[in-house]
């Protein structure tokens, strides 16, 4: 996503969050060790689909207006963030119920970081990317198509 982004602020947000994701993975590995469980399991079909959606957007990079592409990338990234927020929130709640205070605190830390990443993406979208995308389309057709595509995945 960082390679497909043109806006330096968006590119940096993607790079920074990728680095943060590495920290999240280390935290999860630590949690699995604490629980004496294996992190291996079934791949998440929802996340696999969300990642495939991003890959499809990136394939369109050469044909798409950069502003429209960036708006679509932010939308796809936010869907991933929202899914992660839901997953970490549920896991944190379960850890709390089970009395796993340290695990719950670790998950809350990651949950907070995911929330901040989502807020940053929203801010970038509102301040520059979405207006640029709207300006790039004479009738805002491409932006409408992006909205429809985002909504289609929700059903």
C-alpha positions, -999 to 999 in steps of 0.1 A, spaced: 0 0 0 29 23 8 43 18 -26 10 26 -43 5 57 -23 16 91 -38 8 115 -10 39 115 13 18 116 45 -2 86 34 28 67 23 45 73 57 13 63 76 13 29 57 50 24 64 47 33 101 17 10 105 35 -19 89 63 -15 115 37 -13 142 21 -44 129 54 -62 135 52 -52 171 16 -64 172 27 -98 159 54 -101 186 28 -93 212 4 -119 199 33 -145 199 40 -136 235 3 -140 244 2 -175 228 33 -185 248 17 -172 280 -14 -193 272 6 -223 262 -11 -223 229 0 -225 193 -6 -195 171 -12 -218 142 -48 -222 132 -72 -216 103 -65 -186 82 -91 -159 87 -113 -158 56 -124 -122 63 -88 -109 66 -78 -129 35 -106 -113 16 -97 -78 28 -61 -83 18 -72 -96 -16 -93 -64 -21 -62 -43 -14 -42 -64 -39 -69 -58 -65 -68 -21 -59 -30 -20 -63 -34 -39 -97 -55 -10 -108 -28 15 -99 -16 22 -134 -51 29 -147 -65 48 -118 -62 85 -109 -38 87 -80 -63 106 -58 -91 82 -65 -67 52 -59 -55 67 -26 -91 72 -14 -99 36 -23 -67 24 -5 -76 44 26 -111 29 25 -97 -6 22 -71 0 50 -98 13 73 -119 -18 67 -89 -38 78 -84 -15 108 -120 -19 118 -118 -56 116 -87 -57 137 -103 -33 163 -133 -57 166 -110 -88 169 -87 -72 195 -116 -58 214 -133 -92 216 -101 -109 226 -94 -82 253 -129 -86 267 -125 -124 269 -91 -121 285 -106 -97 311 -135 -121 318 -110 -150 323 -89 -129 347 -59 -127 323 -50 -92 333 -16 -90 316 -30 -104 284 -60 -80 285 -36 -50 290 -14 -62 261 -44 -65 238 -57 -31 250 -24 -15 240 -27 -30 205 -63 -20 203 -54 16 212 -27 16 185 -52 3 159 -77 30 168 -50 56 164 -41 42 130 -77 44 119 -80 80 132 -49 90 112 -62 74 80 -95 92 85 -77 125 90 -56 121 59 -87 112 39 -107 141 51 -80 167 48 -66 159 14 -73 126 -3 -111 126 -5 -113 162 -18 -86 154 -44 -104 123 -54 -137 142 -59 -118 169 -79 -103 142 -102 -137 130 -113 -157 153 -134 -190 138 -122 -175 121 -92 -183 88 -109 -152 70 -98 -157 80 -62 -193 68 -63 -180 35 -77 -156 33 -49 -184 39 -24 -205 12 -40 -175 -12 -40 -169 -6 -3 -206 -12 5 -208 -43 -16 -182 -60 5 -202 -52 36 -231 -74 25 
